């Protein structure tokens, strides 16, 4: 199990003690979160890019090892980069 930060430990302790209470608007909140998630991952725009054949083959091989389509892998990489979860090491030098 991963190490928990102090906030996560506090939540886990409260859960284990039975101190957590359900929100009054649980169903409404769940629906709102579902709508936000759906909007976040909606793929409504197409792009065309030119890649070297070597890079494309490498992407396809990596996607195959992950058992996902290579377009999905590219989309995931772009999403993580713009969301700040993927860091460009060359830019940090």
Residue frames as qw, qx, qy, qz and C-alpha x, y, z in Angstrom:
[[0.000, 0.889, 0.458, 0.000, 0.00, 0.00, 0.00],
 [0.359, 0.592, -0.039, 0.721, 1.23, 3.50, -0.82],
 [0.298, -0.239, -0.491, 0.783, 2.15, 5.83, 1.99],
 [0.050, -0.819, -0.538, -0.196, -0.69, 8.12, 2.95],
 [0.175, 0.419, -0.176, 0.873, -0.29, 11.82, 3.54],
 [0.015, 0.082, 0.657, -0.749, -1.68, 13.37, 6.71],
 [0.526, 0.114, -0.008, -0.843, -5.03, 14.30, 5.13],
 [0.681, 0.082, -0.643, -0.340, -5.49, 10.78, 3.76],
 [0.331, -0.005, -0.846, 0.417, -4.62, 9.28, 7.16],
 [0.245, 0.081, 0.423, -0.869, -7.19, 11.54, 8.81],
 [0.662, 0.115, -0.267, -0.691, -9.88, 10.45, 6.34],
 [0.609, 0.075, -0.788, -0.047, -8.99, 6.77, 6.76],
 [0.133, -0.020, -0.764, 0.631, -9.11, 7.07, 10.56],
 [0.437, 0.107, 0.212, -0.867, -12.50, 8.80, 10.42],
 [0.692, 0.118, -0.510, -0.496, -13.81, 6.09, 8.08],
 [0.498, 0.053, -0.844, 0.190, -12.55, 3.29, 10.31],
 [0.008, 0.100, 0.655, -0.749, -14.16, 4.92, 13.36],
 [0.041, 0.586, 0.794, 0.158, -17.47, 5.31, 11.51],
 [0.119, -0.591, -0.257, 0.755, -17.35, 9.08, 11.83],
 [0.021, -0.066, 0.497, 0.865, -17.98, 9.88, 8.17],
 [0.415, 0.513, 0.565, -0.495, -21.46, 11.04, 7.21],
 [0.414, 0.405, 0.656, 0.484, -23.06, 10.92, 3.78],
 [0.008, 0.070, -0.113, -0.991, -23.68, 14.23, 2.05],
 [0.440, 0.432, 0.519, -0.592, -27.32, 15.35, 1.89],
 [0.599, 0.656, -0.083, -0.452, -27.08, 15.72, -1.89],
 [0.541, -0.330, 0.727, 0.264, -25.10, 12.57, -2.68],
 [0.627, 0.439, 0.619, 0.177, -26.98, 11.59, -5.83],
 [0.295, 0.950, 0.096, -0.040, -26.88, 15.15, -7.21],
 [0.235, -0.811, 0.486, 0.226, -23.15, 15.45, -6.46],
 [0.626, -0.092, 0.727, 0.268, -22.39, 12.12, -8.11],
 [0.559, 0.677, 0.461, 0.130, -24.27, 13.19, -11.24],
 [0.096, 0.979, -0.140, -0.116, -22.37, 16.50, -11.31],
 [0.413, -0.592, 0.641, 0.262, -19.03, 14.67, -11.01],
 [0.663, 0.233, 0.678, 0.215, -20.05, 12.29, -13.80],
 [0.426, 0.871, 0.242, 0.025, -20.93, 15.23, -16.05],
 [0.099, -0.905, 0.375, 0.177, -17.60, 16.94, -15.37],
 [0.563, -0.313, 0.722, 0.251, -15.70, 13.70, -16.02],
 [0.639, 0.494, 0.568, 0.155, -17.56, 13.10, -19.28],
 [0.281, 0.959, 0.034, -0.027, -16.87, 16.65, -20.46],
 [0.333, -0.764, 0.502, 0.231, -13.20, 16.35, -19.51],
 [0.473, -0.217, 0.798, 0.304, -12.64, 13.27, -21.60],
 [0.634, 0.654, 0.363, -0.194, -14.93, 14.13, -24.51],
 [0.423, -0.232, 0.541, 0.689, -12.93, 13.88, -27.71],
 [0.428, 0.756, 0.445, -0.218, -14.59, 16.29, -30.08],
 [0.247, 0.884, -0.273, -0.287, -11.68, 17.63, -32.15],
 [0.932, 0.174, 0.166, 0.273, -9.49, 15.93, -34.71],
 [0.067, -0.868, 0.378, 0.315, -5.89, 16.88, -35.44],
 [0.905, 0.380, -0.046, 0.187, -3.37, 15.76, -38.02],
 [0.324, -0.833, 0.412, 0.178, 0.32, 15.64, -37.16],
 [0.759, 0.521, -0.385, 0.061, 3.40, 14.52, -39.01],
 [0.681, -0.606, 0.411, 0.001, 5.75, 12.15, -37.19],
 [0.168, 0.540, -0.798, -0.207, 8.86, 10.31, -38.18],
 [0.828, 0.004, -0.474, -0.300, 8.13, 6.72, -39.13],
 [0.458, 0.150, -0.749, 0.454, 10.51, 5.66, -36.34],
 [0.203, -0.106, 0.490, -0.841, 8.52, 7.58, -33.71],
 [0.730, -0.015, -0.140, -0.669, 5.24, 6.20, -35.03],
 [0.754, 0.079, -0.652, -0.016, 6.53, 2.62, -34.90],
 [0.253, 0.129, -0.708, 0.646, 7.77, 3.21, -31.36],
 [0.442, -0.080, 0.258, -0.855, 4.40, 4.65, -30.32],
 [0.807, 0.028, -0.354, -0.473, 2.58, 1.72, -31.88],
 [0.616, 0.111, -0.741, 0.242, 4.88, -0.78, -30.15],
 [0.001, 0.113, -0.607, 0.787, 4.41, 0.95, -26.79],
 [0.614, -0.038, 0.046, -0.787, 0.63, 1.05, -27.26],
 [0.784, 0.064, -0.575, -0.226, 0.63, -2.64, -28.18],
 [0.428, 0.089, -0.764, 0.474, 2.52, -3.47, -24.98],
 [0.199, 0.009, 0.469, -0.860, -0.08, -1.44, -23.04],
 [0.127, 0.379, 0.911, 0.100, -2.93, -3.16, -24.95],
 [0.200, 0.752, 0.344, -0.525, -4.43, 0.14, -26.12],
 [0.598, 0.693, 0.280, 0.289, -4.78, 1.78, -29.56],
 [0.563, -0.006, -0.029, 0.826, -1.83, 4.03, -30.39],
 [0.036, -0.606, -0.231, -0.760, -4.15, 7.02, -30.93],
 [0.625, -0.718, -0.274, -0.137, -5.39, 6.59, -27.37],
 [0.747, -0.299, -0.110, 0.583, -1.80, 6.54, -26.13],
 [0.329, 0.309, 0.127, 0.883, -0.99, 9.76, -28.03],
 [0.314, -0.706, -0.291, -0.564, -4.13, 11.42, -26.66],
 [0.741, -0.607, -0.248, 0.144, -3.19, 10.34, -23.13],
 [0.644, -0.072, -0.040, 0.761, 0.34, 11.71, -23.49],
 [0.091, 0.486, 0.189, 0.848, -0.95, 15.06, -24.75],
 [0.516, -0.718, -0.316, -0.344, -3.56, 15.25, -21.97],
 [0.765, -0.483, -0.202, 0.375, -1.00, 14.49, -19.26],
 [0.512, 0.124, 0.032, 0.850, 1.43, 17.05, -20.68],
 [0.078, -0.554, -0.196, -0.805, -1.08, 19.92, -20.83],
 [0.653, -0.663, -0.285, -0.229, -2.40, 18.95, -17.38],
 [0.098, -0.798, 0.492, -0.333, 1.11, 19.22, -15.91],
 [0.895, -0.307, 0.298, -0.123, 1.39, 15.52, -15.08],
 [0.874, 0.218, 0.173, 0.397, 4.06, 14.92, -17.73],
 [0.215, -0.885, 0.160, 0.380, 7.19, 17.04, -17.54],
 [0.709, 0.670, -0.107, 0.195, 9.42, 17.95, -20.47],
 [0.767, -0.461, 0.053, 0.442, 12.92, 17.17, -19.13],
 [0.565, 0.316, 0.210, 0.732, 14.59, 19.07, -21.98],
 [0.053, -0.814, -0.196, -0.544, 12.78, 22.28, -21.01],
 [0.637, -0.770, -0.045, -0.019, 14.02, 21.98, -17.41],
 [0.813, -0.065, 0.023, 0.578, 17.73, 21.98, -18.34]]
